[in-house]
Amino acid sequence: MNSSVSFIDLKESDLPKVKEIYDYYILNSTATFHTDPIQIEELKEFIFINHPIYKSYMIKCDEEIIGYCYLTYFKKRQAYNRTAEVTIYLSHTSHKKGIGFIALNHLENIAKEKGIKNLLGIIAGDNEASIKLFEKCSYFKCSHFKNVGEKFGKILDVVAYQKEI
């Protein structure tokens, strides 16, 4: 890839763009199990701004915002503070360019700096592109929940991938 990818700390003013990208996936894919567009206030429940540990970023490629990524709680209980869930969403026109790989590596480096020891990717079982990305980055499948979701009339599995860093 010959493009320049950078990560900018996510600000409150970025949330409308985050919502736009996320709403596309809500309405057109099983990448998220939300079924209706969500409000910006709802985004703030899992995407943090200026959090000392759980960092969130806008992804920029050749001066254009093309996605976002973040670390968030695995479970909001203190004993899980050594673990984070990792999430990446790229605009639907920015796939298969190696940006997900770069973003996942960036989040891993930030997690290490923040003292996080385990990263988890929670993925719809039919999301082959995300599964391949996590496997390529040495995550291993640690769970498979069968038939736990339903979207667009399709019964869906959820898989979890883990990497100790």
C-alpha positions as CSV (number, residue, x, y, z in Angstrom):
1,M,0.0,0.0,0.0
2,N,1.5,3.4,-1.0
3,S,-0.9,5.5,1.0
4,S,-0.1,7.4,4.2
5,V,-2.2,6.2,7.1
6,S,-2.4,8.1,10.4
7,F,-4.3,8.0,13.6
8,I,-5.8,11.1,15.2
9,D,-7.2,11.1,18.8
10,L,-11.0,11.0,18.4
11,K,-12.7,14.2,19.5
12,E,-16.4,15.0,20.3
13,S,-16.6,16.8,17.0
14,D,-15.7,13.5,15.2
15,L,-18.7,11.6,16.5
16,P,-21.0,12.6,13.6
17,K,-18.5,11.1,11.2
18,V,-18.2,8.0,13.4
19,K,-22.0,7.7,13.4
20,E,-22.1,8.0,9.6
21,I,-19.6,5.1,9.1
22,Y,-21.2,3.0,11.8
23,D,-24.8,3.6,10.5
24,Y,-23.7,2.2,7.2
25,Y,-22.8,-1.1,8.9
26,I,-25.9,-1.1,11.0
27,L,-28.1,-0.8,7.9
28,N,-26.1,-2.9,5.4
29,S,-24.2,-5.6,7.3
30,T,-24.0,-8.1,10.1
31,A,-20.7,-6.5,11.3
32,T,-22.7,-5.0,14.2
33,F,-25.7,-6.4,15.9
34,H,-27.4,-3.0,16.2
35,T,-30.4,-3.0,13.9
36,D,-31.4,0.6,13.9
37,P,-29.1,3.7,13.6
38,I,-28.0,4.9,17.0
39,Q,-27.7,8.3,18.6
40,I,-24.4,10.0,19.2
41,E,-25.0,9.7,23.0
42,E,-25.2,5.9,22.6
43,L,-21.8,5.9,20.8
44,K,-20.3,7.5,23.9
45,E,-21.3,4.4,26.0
46,F,-18.5,2.3,24.3
47,I,-16.3,4.8,22.4
48,F,-14.4,6.9,24.8
49,I,-12.9,10.4,24.3
50,N,-9.8,11.4,26.3
51,H,-9.9,8.2,28.4
52,P,-6.5,7.5,30.0
53,I,-6.5,3.8,29.0
54,Y,-9.2,3.1,26.4
55,K,-8.1,5.2,23.4
56,S,-10.2,6.0,20.3
57,Y,-8.9,7.2,17.0
58,M,-10.0,8.5,13.6
59,I,-8.2,6.8,10.8
60,K,-6.9,9.1,8.1
61,C,-5.5,8.0,4.7
62,D,-4.0,10.5,2.3
63,E,-5.6,13.3,4.3
64,E,-9.1,11.8,4.1
65,I,-11.0,10.3,7.2
66,I,-11.7,6.7,6.2
67,G,-12.6,5.1,9.5
68,Y,-12.2,4.9,13.2
69,C,-10.8,2.4,15.8
70,Y,-10.8,2.1,19.5
71,L,-10.0,0.1,22.6
72,T,-12.9,-0.3,25.1
73,Y,-13.8,-2.3,28.2
74,F,-14.2,-6.0,27.8
75,K,-16.4,-5.9,30.9
76,K,-16.8,-2.9,33.1
77,R,-15.4,-4.6,36.2
78,Q,-12.0,-3.9,37.8
79,A,-10.7,-7.5,37.5
80,Y,-10.9,-7.2,33.7
81,N,-8.8,-4.0,33.5
82,R,-5.9,-6.0,32.0
83,T,-8.1,-6.8,29.0
84,A,-9.6,-4.7,26.2
85,E,-11.9,-5.2,23.3
86,V,-10.5,-3.9,20.0
87,T,-12.8,-2.5,17.3
88,I,-12.1,-1.1,13.8
89,Y,-14.6,0.3,11.3
90,L,-13.5,1.5,7.9
91,S,-15.7,3.3,5.4
92,H,-17.2,0.7,3.1
93,T,-15.0,2.0,0.2
94,S,-11.8,1.5,2.1
95,H,-11.6,-2.2,2.4
96,K,-8.8,-4.6,1.1
97,K,-6.1,-1.9,1.2
98,G,-4.2,-3.1,4.3
99,I,-5.6,-0.4,6.5
100,G,-7.3,-2.8,9.0
101,F,-3.9,-4.5,9.5
102,I,-2.2,-1.1,10.2
103,A,-5.0,-0.1,12.5
104,L,-5.0,-3.3,14.5
105,N,-1.2,-3.1,15.0
106,H,-1.6,0.6,16.1
107,L,-4.1,-0.4,18.7
108,E,-1.9,-3.2,19.9
109,N,1.0,-0.8,20.4
110,I,-1.3,1.6,22.3
111,A,-2.6,-1.2,24.5
112,K,0.9,-2.3,25.4
113,E,1.8,1.3,26.4
114,K,-1.3,1.4,28.6
115,G,-0.5,-1.9,30.4
116,I,-3.2,-3.9,28.7
117,K,-2.2,-7.6,28.5
118,N,-5.0,-9.2,26.5
119,L,-7.0,-8.0,23.4
120,L,-10.2,-9.4,22.2
121,G,-12.0,-9.1,18.9
122,I,-15.7,-10.0,19.0
123,I,-16.8,-10.8,15.5
124,A,-20.0,-11.9,13.7
125,G,-19.4,-15.5,12.6
126,D,-20.1,-14.6,9.0
127,N,-17.6,-11.7,8.9
128,E,-14.9,-13.5,7.0
129,A,-12.8,-10.4,6.3
130,S,-12.5,-9.5,10.0
131,I,-11.8,-13.1,11.0
132,K,-9.0,-13.3,8.4
133,L,-7.6,-9.9,9.7
134,F,-7.4,-11.1,13.3
135,E,-5.9,-14.5,12.3
136,K,-3.3,-12.7,10.1
137,C,-2.4,-10.6,13.2
138,S,-1.9,-13.8,15.3
139,Y,-5.1,-13.8,17.3
140,F,-6.6,-17.2,18.1
141,K,-10.2,-18.2,18.2
142,C,-11.1,-18.6,21.8
143,S,-14.9,-19.0,21.7
144,H,-17.7,-19.6,19.3
145,F,-21.3,-18.7,20.4
146,K,-23.8,-20.4,18.1
147,N,-27.1,-18.8,16.9
148,V,-26.9,-15.9,19.4
149,G,-28.0,-13.1,17.1
150,E,-30.5,-12.5,14.3
151,K,-30.3,-9.8,11.7
152,F,-31.9,-9.4,8.2
153,G,-33.7,-12.7,8.9
154,K,-30.4,-14.6,9.3
155,I,-29.4,-16.4,12.5
156,L,-25.9,-15.5,13.4
157,D,-23.0,-16.8,15.4
158,V,-20.4,-14.7,17.3
159,V,-16.8,-15.6,17.5
160,A,-14.2,-14.2,19.8
161,Y,-10.5,-13.9,19.0
162,Q,-7.8,-13.2,21.6
163,K,-4.2,-12.1,21.6
164,E,-2.0,-11.9,24.7
165,I,0.4,-8.9,24.2
